[in-house]
Amino acid sequence: MTFDELALDPRVLEAVKSTGYTKPTPIQEEAIPPALEGRDVLGIAQTGTGKTASFSLPMITRLAKGRARARMPRSLVLCPTRELAAQVAENFETYSANVKLSMALLIGGVSFADQLKKLDRGVDVLIATPGRLLDHFERGKLMLNGIDIMVVDEADRMLDMGFIPDIEKIFGLTPFTRQTLFFSATMPPEIQRITNTFLQNPVRVEVARASTAAETVTQALHPVSSDRKDGLPKAKRETLRDIINAEGDAITNAIIFCNRKRDIGVLHKSLEKHGMDVASLHGDLDQRIRMQVLDSFRKGEVKLLVASDVAARGLDIPDVSHVFNFDVPTHAEDYVHRIGRTGRAGRSGKAFTLATKPEQKYLDNIESMLGGPIPIAGGTDAPDTASTPEPEPTREDAPKAEKPRRGGRGSRGRDRDVADRKTDDTPEKTAAPVAEEQASEERGDRRANRGKRGDIRQKNRDDRSSGGNGNGGRTPRGLGDHMPAFMLIPLPDLSRRKGKDGDDDGSVADAA
C-alpha cells in the first residue's frame, strides 16, 4: 500500500512525498483510515513505528476546512515531555506546509506572553504538555469547548510521570462529541481504565504485542561485578568505556541512559575526562539549553548523549546507532522505550545493558516482560572478561590498624570517599595505595590523640573518687573540699520577738 491509497488531502500527500516517504508503516496503514472517518482510535505500537504521522496526517486533512477562533483551538495534542511536544510540532509544520493551518506550542520554560499572542489570534492545532495547558486554562486565557479532535500521545509515559489526574481533568473540559486518538506503547491497567472511560467504541490498532522490543535492535547484556560494593559505579564506568572503544567507528550517535540525575553529571565528567565527545540531558536543565543539546545531537556535533528517561520518549533521531543502559531501568516498560531510540524506521541498531547484582530484580522483570533472557555479551553465561574491571585492593592488602570506635565510622567513610574520588577514572593507578596509606596514618594519629585525652579524663575521675583535688596539689577554685569563708560568718538570733517600740529584746552583743 502507498500513501496515495489512504484518501489523504492532495496537499498533505505532496508534503509527505517531499519528505521521501512513499509507503506507510503498519500503524499508519491501519490507523489513518478510521481516523479520517472520524472514529476514535486506540493505537498500540512500539516507539519508532511512525505513530506521530498516524494522527497528524488525518488531523491536517480534516482540519483543512474550517476556521479557528480566538482562544478556542480546534484540535489538541497532549504530550508528556517538552521534547516530544516540540518534535510533534515540527512534524505538523512539515506535513501542513501546503495547508494554511495555525499552530501553537504550549510547553514550560517558554514565555507566557509569546504563547498568549498565538492563542489570541486563534489556532487550529494546539500542542501542549498537561501542566502548561492547565496553567493557561486556569488563567482564563484558553477555552477547550471547541475541541473537535483530541490526541493523547505516549499515554503510558503520562502514567509514569503522574499526569493521569491532569489528563482526566482535561478530558472533562473538552466536548463529549470530540474525536479521540489515543496512542501508547504499552497498556497498563490504569491506561486501560481511561480508554474504557473516555473513548467511544474505538478502533483498536495493535501492530505488535505490547511491551516487546523492536526486531531491528540487537540486544546484549554485560554483567558488572566488583570485590567491593562501593566499587560498582567505577566498575560500570570502566565497562562502558571498554564497550564504546570496542564499537569504535560503528557508533554514529549513542544515547546513554541513567536512572538518577546525579549519576548523569558524574558519568558525563568521567567520559569527558577520557577524551570522549559527550553532552548531558535531564529535566533540571533550562529549556533553552535542552533544545540546544538536542539540536547538536541531531546534527552529529555531539556523539554521546548521557540522559535520563526524559529523553526516552519522543526523540526521533534516525541516526542513533547505539543505546547504552548504564542503569537497568526500574520499570520494565522503560526498557522497551529506551532501546526504541535506535533501530528506527527499519534501520538496525544495538542496545547494551550494564547490570550489577543489586539490579538483578529489575532485570528479571524485564526478561519476564520480553518473554526470554537478554543475550549475554560474548555468547556465554559468564560475565564478559574483556569488560570486567580489574579487582580492587582488598582489606587484607591495606595497612592493618585497630578497629575504630563507632563514633569514628562517619569520618572514615568520608575519608575513603574523598580518596576514591581523587583516584577514580584516572589512568595513574599507583596513586591509590599511597593515598590509602596516608589516610591510614592520619587515622592512626587521630586515634592516638583520642587515647591520650581519654587517659587524662580517666585520671581526673580517679582523683575525684579518691578525695584528691586532681590539680597538682594546688587549692582548687570554686567547688572543692574546703569551706568557703562566707559560710563561716555567724547568723543573728532572730527567734526573739521584737518589742512594741520595734527594738529587739536582746542586745547585739548577745546576738554575737
C-alpha positions as CSV (number, residue, x, y, z in Angstrom):
1,M,0.0,0.0,0.0
2,T,1.1,3.6,-0.7
3,F,0.0,6.9,0.8
4,D,-2.0,7.6,-2.3
5,E,-4.4,4.9,-1.3
6,L,-5.2,6.4,2.1
7,A,-7.6,9.1,0.9
8,L,-5.5,11.9,2.3
9,D,-5.7,15.5,1.1
10,P,-3.7,16.0,-2.0
11,R,-1.8,18.9,-0.4
12,V,-0.9,16.6,2.5
13,L,0.2,13.8,0.1
14,E,2.5,16.3,-1.6
15,A,4.1,17.3,1.7
16,V,4.6,13.6,2.6
17,K,6.3,12.8,-0.7
18,S,8.6,15.8,-0.3
19,T,10.0,14.1,2.9
20,G,10.9,11.0,0.9
21,Y,8.2,8.6,2.3
22,T,6.2,6.6,-0.1
23,K,4.8,3.7,1.9
24,P,3.1,3.9,5.3
25,T,4.2,1.9,8.2
26,P,1.8,-0.8,9.6
27,I,0.5,1.5,12.4
28,Q,-0.1,4.3,9.8
29,E,-1.8,1.9,7.3
30,E,-4.3,0.7,9.9
31,A,-4.9,3.9,12.0
32,I,-5.3,6.6,9.3
33,P,-8.4,5.2,7.5
34,P,-10.6,5.1,10.7
35,A,-9.2,8.4,11.9
36,L,-10.3,10.0,8.6
37,E,-13.8,8.7,9.2
38,G,-14.0,10.5,12.5
39,R,-13.8,7.4,14.7
40,D,-12.0,7.0,18.0
41,V,-8.7,5.1,17.6
42,L,-6.7,3.2,20.2
43,G,-3.2,2.6,18.8
44,I,-0.7,0.3,20.4
45,A,2.7,0.1,18.8
46,Q,6.4,0.3,19.7
47,T,8.3,3.5,19.6
48,G,9.8,4.4,16.3
49,T,7.0,2.9,14.2
50,G,5.6,6.2,12.9
51,K,2.8,6.9,15.4
52,T,3.1,10.7,15.0
53,A,2.2,10.6,11.4
54,S,-0.7,8.2,12.2
55,F,-2.6,11.0,13.9
56,S,-1.1,14.2,12.3
57,L,-1.8,13.3,8.7
58,P,-5.6,12.6,9.2
59,M,-5.8,15.7,11.6
60,I,-4.4,18.0,8.9
61,T,-6.8,16.5,6.3
62,R,-9.8,17.0,8.5
63,L,-8.8,20.5,9.7
64,A,-8.1,21.7,6.1
65,K,-11.7,23.0,6.1
66,G,-12.8,25.5,8.7
67,R,-11.5,28.5,10.6
68,A,-10.0,28.9,14.1
69,R,-11.5,31.3,16.7
70,A,-9.6,33.2,19.3
71,R,-8.6,31.2,22.4
72,M,-10.7,28.3,21.1
73,P,-8.4,25.8,19.4
74,R,-9.9,23.2,17.1
75,S,-7.7,20.3,18.0
76,L,-5.4,19.4,20.9
77,V,-2.4,17.1,21.1
78,L,-1.2,16.2,24.6
79,C,2.5,15.1,25.1
80,P,4.2,14.0,28.3
81,T,7.5,15.9,27.7
82,R,8.6,19.2,26.2
83,E,10.9,17.4,23.8
84,L,8.2,15.2,22.4
85,A,5.8,18.2,22.1
86,A,8.4,20.2,20.2
87,Q,9.0,17.2,17.9
88,V,5.3,16.8,17.2
89,A,5.1,20.5,16.3
90,E,8.0,20.1,13.8
91,N,6.1,17.2,12.1
92,F,3.0,19.3,11.9
93,E,4.9,22.1,10.3
94,T,6.4,19.7,7.7
95,Y,3.1,17.9,6.8
96,S,1.0,21.1,6.8
97,A,3.4,23.1,4.6
98,N,0.8,23.3,1.8
99,V,-2.2,23.9,4.1
100,K,-3.0,27.1,5.9
101,L,-3.2,26.0,9.5
102,S,-2.1,27.9,12.5
103,M,-0.4,26.1,15.4
104,A,0.7,26.9,19.0
105,L,3.1,25.1,21.2
106,L,2.4,25.3,24.9
107,I,5.3,24.0,27.0
108,G,7.2,25.0,30.1
109,G,10.3,27.0,30.0
110,V,8.9,29.4,27.4
111,S,7.4,32.9,27.9
112,F,3.7,33.0,28.6
113,A,3.4,36.2,26.6
114,D,4.5,34.7,23.3
115,Q,2.1,31.8,23.8
116,L,-0.8,34.1,24.6
117,K,-0.3,36.1,21.4
118,K,-0.8,33.0,19.3
119,L,-3.8,31.9,21.3
120,D,-5.4,35.3,20.9
121,R,-5.1,35.1,17.1
122,G,-6.7,31.6,17.2
123,V,-5.1,28.3,16.5
124,D,-6.2,25.2,14.6
125,V,-3.7,22.8,16.2
126,L,-2.7,23.2,19.9
127,I,0.2,21.0,21.0
128,A,0.9,21.1,24.8
129,T,2.1,19.4,27.9
130,P,-0.6,18.9,30.5
131,G,0.8,21.3,33.1
132,R,1.3,24.3,30.9
133,L,-2.1,23.7,29.2
134,L,-3.9,23.8,32.6
135,D,-1.9,26.9,33.6
136,H,-3.3,28.8,30.6
137,F,-6.8,27.5,31.2
138,E,-6.9,28.4,34.9
139,R,-5.8,31.9,34.0
140,G,-8.8,32.3,31.7
141,K,-6.7,32.5,28.6
142,L,-7.9,29.3,26.9
143,M,-11.2,27.6,26.3
144,L,-11.4,23.9,25.4
145,N,-15.1,23.6,24.4
146,G,-14.2,24.0,20.8
147,I,-12.0,20.9,20.5
148,D,-13.1,18.6,17.7
149,I,-10.1,16.3,17.7
150,M,-8.0,15.3,20.8
151,V,-4.9,13.3,20.7
152,V,-3.1,11.7,23.7
153,D,0.4,10.6,22.7
154,E,2.6,8.3,24.8
155,A,-0.1,7.7,27.3
156,D,1.8,5.1,29.3
157,R,4.6,7.7,29.8
158,M,1.9,10.1,31.1
159,L,1.1,7.4,33.7
160,D,4.8,7.1,34.7
161,M,5.1,10.9,35.2
162,G,1.9,11.2,37.3
163,F,-0.1,13.1,34.7
164,I,-3.2,10.9,34.8
165,P,-5.2,13.2,37.1
166,D,-4.5,16.1,34.7
167,I,-5.4,14.0,31.7
168,E,-8.8,13.1,33.3
169,K,-9.4,16.8,34.1
170,I,-8.6,17.9,30.5
171,F,-10.9,15.2,29.1
172,G,-13.7,16.7,31.3
173,L,-13.1,20.1,29.8
174,T,-13.5,19.0,26.2
175,P,-16.8,18.3,24.4
176,F,-18.3,14.8,24.7
177,T,-18.6,14.7,20.9
178,R,-14.9,15.1,20.2
179,Q,-12.9,12.5,18.3
180,T,-10.1,10.9,20.4
181,L,-7.0,9.4,19.1
182,F,-5.2,7.5,21.9
183,F,-1.6,6.1,21.4
184,S,0.5,4.1,23.7
185,A,3.4,1.7,23.6
186,T,2.1,-0.4,26.5
187,M,-1.3,-0.9,28.1
188,P,-1.1,-0.9,31.9
189,P,-4.4,-1.4,33.8
190,E,-4.7,2.3,34.6
191,I,-4.4,3.2,30.9
192,Q,-6.9,0.6,30.0
193,R,-9.4,2.1,32.5
194,I,-9.0,5.6,30.9
195,T,-9.6,4.3,27.4
196,N,-12.7,2.5,28.6
197,T,-14.0,5.7,30.2
198,F,-13.3,8.4,27.6
199,L,-13.1,6.6,24.2
200,Q,-16.4,5.8,22.4
201,N,-16.3,2.4,20.6
202,P,-12.7,2.9,19.5
203,V,-11.0,1.0,16.7
204,R,-8.1,-0.9,18.3
205,V,-5.0,-0.9,16.2
206,E,-2.2,-3.1,17.5
207,V,0.7,-3.8,15.2
208,A,2.9,-5.5,17.8
209,R,2.5,-7.3,21.1
210,A,2.5,-4.8,23.9
211,S,5.9,-4.4,25.7
212,T,8.0,-6.0,23.0
213,A,11.3,-4.8,21.7
214,A,11.9,-3.9,18.1
215,E,13.3,-6.8,16.0
216,T,15.8,-4.4,14.3
217,V,17.6,-3.9,17.6
218,T,20.4,-6.3,18.7
219,Q,20.4,-6.6,22.4
220,A,23.3,-7.6,24.7
221,L,23.8,-7.8,28.4
222,H,27.1,-7.0,30.2
223,P,27.2,-8.2,33.9
224,V,29.3,-6.0,36.1
225,S,30.9,-7.0,39.4
226,S,33.3,-5.7,41.9
227,D,35.0,-7.0,45.0
228,R,33.7,-4.0,46.9
229,K,30.1,-2.8,46.9
230,D,31.1,0.8,46.7
231,G,33.3,0.0,43.7
232,L,30.3,-0.9,41.4
233,P,29.8,2.6,39.9
234,K,33.5,2.8,39.0
235,A,33.4,-0.7,37.5
236,K,30.4,0.3,35.5
237,R,32.1,3.3,34.0
238,E,35.2,1.2,33.1
239,T,32.9,-1.4,31.4
240,L,31.0,1.3,29.5
241,R,34.3,2.8,28.2
242,D,35.5,-0.6,27.1
243,I,32.3,-1.2,25.1
244,I,32.4,2.2,23.5
245,N,36.1,1.8,22.5
246,A,35.3,-1.7,21.2
247,E,32.5,-0.5,19.0
248,G,34.7,2.3,17.6
249,D,33.5,3.9,14.4
250,A,30.3,1.8,14.4
251,I,28.9,4.4,16.8
252,T,27.4,7.3,14.9
253,N,25.3,8.7,17.7
254,A,24.6,7.0,21.0
255,I,22.3,7.6,24.0
256,I,23.4,6.5,27.5
257,F,20.6,6.2,30.0
258,C,20.9,6.7,33.7
259,N,18.2,6.4,36.4
260,R,19.3,9.3,38.5
261,K,20.2,12.9,37.6
262,R,23.2,13.0,39.9
263,D,24.7,9.9,38.1
264,I,24.3,11.8,34.8
265,G,26.7,14.5,35.9
266,V,29.3,12.0,37.3
267,L,29.2,9.9,34.1
268,H,29.4,13.0,31.9
269,K,32.6,14.2,33.6
270,S,34.1,10.8,33.5
271,L,33.6,10.3,29.8
272,E,34.7,13.8,29.1
273,K,37.9,13.3,31.2
274,H,38.7,10.3,29.0
275,G,38.5,12.3,25.8
276,M,35.1,11.4,24.6
277,D,32.6,13.7,22.8
278,V,29.7,13.8,25.2
279,A,26.8,16.0,26.4
280,S,24.1,15.5,29.0
281,L,20.3,16.0,29.1
282,H,18.0,15.8,32.1
283,G,14.9,17.6,33.5
284,D,16.7,20.2,35.6
285,L,18.3,21.9,32.6
286,D,16.8,25.1,31.3
287,Q,14.6,24.5,28.3
288,R,16.8,26.6,26.0
289,I,19.9,24.5,26.9
290,R,17.9,21.3,26.5
291,M,16.9,22.3,23.0
292,Q,20.5,23.3,22.1
293,V,21.8,20.0,23.3
294,L,19.2,18.0,21.3
295,D,19.9,20.1,18.2
296,S,23.7,19.5,18.5
297,F,23.0,15.8,18.9
298,R,20.7,15.6,15.9
299,K,23.3,17.4,13.7
300,G,26.0,14.9,14.8
301,E,28.0,17.6,16.6
302,V,27.8,15.5,19.8
303,K,28.5,11.8,19.6
304,L,27.4,10.6,23.0
305,L,24.3,11.9,25.0
306,V,24.0,11.0,28.7
307,A,20.3,11.3,29.5
308,S,17.6,10.4,32.0
309,D,14.3,8.9,30.9
310,V,13.1,12.4,30.0
311,A,14.8,11.6,26.7
312,A,13.4,8.0,26.5
313,R,10.3,9.1,24.7
314,G,9.7,11.1,21.6
315,L,13.3,11.6,20.3
316,D,13.0,10.9,16.6
317,I,16.7,10.8,15.7
318,P,17.1,8.3,12.9
319,D,20.9,8.1,13.1
320,V,21.1,6.8,16.7
321,S,23.1,3.6,16.2
322,H,23.6,2.6,19.8
323,V,21.8,2.7,23.2
324,F,23.5,2.0,26.5
325,N,21.6,1.3,29.6
326,F,24.2,2.4,32.2
327,D,21.5,1.6,34.8
328,V,18.9,-1.1,34.4
329,P,15.5,0.7,34.3
330,T,13.4,0.2,37.4
331,H,10.2,-0.1,35.3
332,A,10.3,-2.9,32.7
333,E,8.3,-0.9,30.1
334,D,11.0,1.8,30.1
335,Y,13.5,-0.7,28.7
336,V,11.4,-1.0,25.6
337,H,11.2,2.8,25.2
338,R,14.9,3.3,25.8
339,I,16.2,0.8,23.2
340,G,13.5,2.0,20.9
341,R,15.6,5.1,20.3
342,T,17.7,3.0,18.0
343,G,16.7,0.7,15.1
344,R,14.1,3.2,13.9
345,A,12.4,3.4,10.5
346,G,13.7,-0.1,9.5
347,R,17.3,0.7,10.4
348,S,19.4,-1.7,12.6
349,G,20.7,-0.7,16.0
350,K,22.4,-2.1,19.1
351,A,21.4,-1.9,22.7
352,F,23.8,-2.7,25.6
353,T,22.7,-3.1,29.2
354,L,25.1,-3.0,32.1
355,A,23.7,-4.9,35.1
356,T,25.0,-5.4,38.6
357,K,23.8,-7.9,41.2
358,P,21.6,-5.3,43.1
359,E,19.8,-4.6,39.8
360,Q,19.0,-8.3,39.2
361,K,15.4,-7.9,40.3
362,Y,14.8,-5.2,37.7
363,L,16.5,-7.3,35.1
364,D,14.3,-10.3,35.9
365,N,11.2,-8.2,35.4
366,I,12.4,-7.0,32.0
367,E,13.2,-10.5,30.8
368,S,9.8,-11.7,32.1
369,M,8.1,-9.0,30.1
370,L,10.2,-9.8,27.0
371,G,9.4,-13.5,27.3
372,G,13.1,-14.5,27.3
373,P,16.5,-13.6,28.6
374,I,18.6,-10.8,27.1
375,P,21.7,-12.4,25.4
376,I,24.9,-12.1,27.4
377,A,27.7,-10.4,25.5
378,G,30.1,-13.0,24.2
379,G,27.5,-15.7,24.0
380,T,28.3,-17.3,27.4
381,D,26.5,-17.2,30.7
382,A,29.6,-15.8,32.4
383,P,30.4,-12.1,32.6
384,D,32.4,-10.8,29.7
385,T,36.0,-10.9,30.8
386,A,37.0,-8.2,28.4
387,S,34.7,-5.7,30.1
388,T,35.1,-6.9,33.7
389,P,37.1,-4.4,35.7
390,E,40.3,-5.3,37.4
391,P,39.8,-6.3,41.1
392,E,40.4,-3.6,43.5
393,P,42.7,-3.9,46.6
394,T,41.1,-6.0,49.3
395,R,41.1,-5.2,53.0
396,E,43.9,-7.7,53.6
397,D,46.2,-5.7,51.2
398,A,45.6,-2.4,53.2
399,P,47.7,-1.5,56.3
400,K,46.2,-3.1,59.3
401,A,45.1,-0.9,62.2
402,E,43.0,-1.4,65.3
403,K,39.2,-1.3,64.8
404,P,38.0,2.3,65.4
405,R,35.2,3.1,67.8
406,R,31.7,3.6,66.5
407,G,31.9,7.3,66.6
408,G,34.7,7.4,64.0
409,R,32.9,5.5,61.2
410,G,31.4,8.6,59.6
411,S,34.8,10.3,59.2
412,R,36.4,7.1,58.0
413,G,33.7,6.8,55.3
414,R,34.2,10.3,54.2
415,D,37.9,10.0,54.0
416,R,37.6,6.8,51.9
417,D,35.1,8.6,49.6
418,V,37.5,11.5,49.1
419,A,40.3,9.2,48.3
420,D,38.2,7.2,45.8
421,R,37.1,10.4,44.1
422,K,40.6,11.6,43.8
423,T,41.8,8.4,42.1
424,D,38.6,7.4,40.3
425,D,38.7,7.3,36.5
426,T,42.4,8.4,36.3
427,P,45.0,6.5,34.3
428,E,47.5,6.6,37.2
429,K,46.5,3.6,39.3
430,T,49.6,3.8,41.6
431,A,48.3,6.8,43.5
432,A,45.6,4.7,45.2
433,P,47.8,2.7,47.6
434,V,49.8,5.8,48.6
435,A,46.6,7.8,49.4
436,E,45.3,4.8,51.4
437,E,48.5,4.6,53.4
438,Q,48.5,8.3,54.2
439,A,44.8,8.1,55.2
440,S,45.6,5.2,57.4
441,E,48.4,7.0,59.1
442,E,46.2,10.1,59.7
443,R,43.5,7.9,61.2
444,G,46.2,6.3,63.5
445,D,47.3,9.7,64.7
446,R,43.8,10.7,65.5
447,R,43.2,7.5,67.4
448,A,46.4,8.1,69.4
449,N,45.3,11.6,70.3
450,R,41.9,10.4,71.4
451,G,43.6,7.8,73.6
452,K,45.7,10.4,75.4
453,R,42.7,12.6,76.0
454,G,40.8,9.5,77.4
455,D,43.7,8.7,79.8
456,I,43.6,12.3,81.2
457,R,39.9,12.2,81.7
458,Q,40.1,8.9,83.5
459,K,42.9,10.2,85.8
460,N,40.7,13.2,86.8
461,R,37.8,10.8,87.6
462,D,40.1,8.7,89.8
463,D,41.4,11.7,91.7
464,R,37.9,12.9,92.5
465,S,36.8,9.5,93.6
466,S,39.8,9.1,96.0
467,G,39.4,12.6,97.6
468,G,42.3,14.3,95.8
469,N,41.9,17.6,94.2
470,G,43.3,16.3,90.9
471,N,45.0,19.7,90.4
472,G,48.7,19.0,91.2
473,G,48.2,19.8,95.0
474,R,47.0,23.3,94.4
475,T,43.9,24.5,96.1
476,P,41.0,24.4,93.7
477,R,38.9,27.4,92.9
478,G,35.2,27.1,93.0
479,L,33.8,23.9,94.4
480,G,36.4,21.9,96.4
481,D,36.9,20.2,99.7
482,H,37.4,23.4,101.8
483,M,34.7,25.5,103.5
484,P,34.2,29.0,101.9
485,A,34.8,31.9,104.3
486,F,31.4,33.5,103.8
487,M,29.8,30.3,105.2
488,L,31.7,30.7,108.5
489,I,30.0,34.1,109.4
490,P,27.6,33.6,112.3
491,L,24.0,34.4,111.8
492,P,22.0,36.6,114.2
493,D,19.4,35.0,116.5
494,L,16.1,36.0,115.1
495,S,14.0,33.8,117.4
496,R,13.3,36.6,119.9
497,R,10.2,38.7,119.2
498,K,10.6,42.4,118.8
499,G,9.2,44.8,121.4
500,K,6.4,47.3,120.9
501,D,8.9,50.1,120.1
502,G,10.4,48.0,117.4
503,D,13.7,47.3,119.4
504,D,14.9,43.7,119.9
505,D,14.6,42.2,123.4
506,G,18.2,41.2,123.3
507,S,21.3,43.2,122.5
508,V,23.6,43.0,119.6
509,A,26.4,41.7,121.8
510,D,24.1,38.8,123.0
511,A,23.3,38.0,119.4
512,A,27.0,37.9,118.6
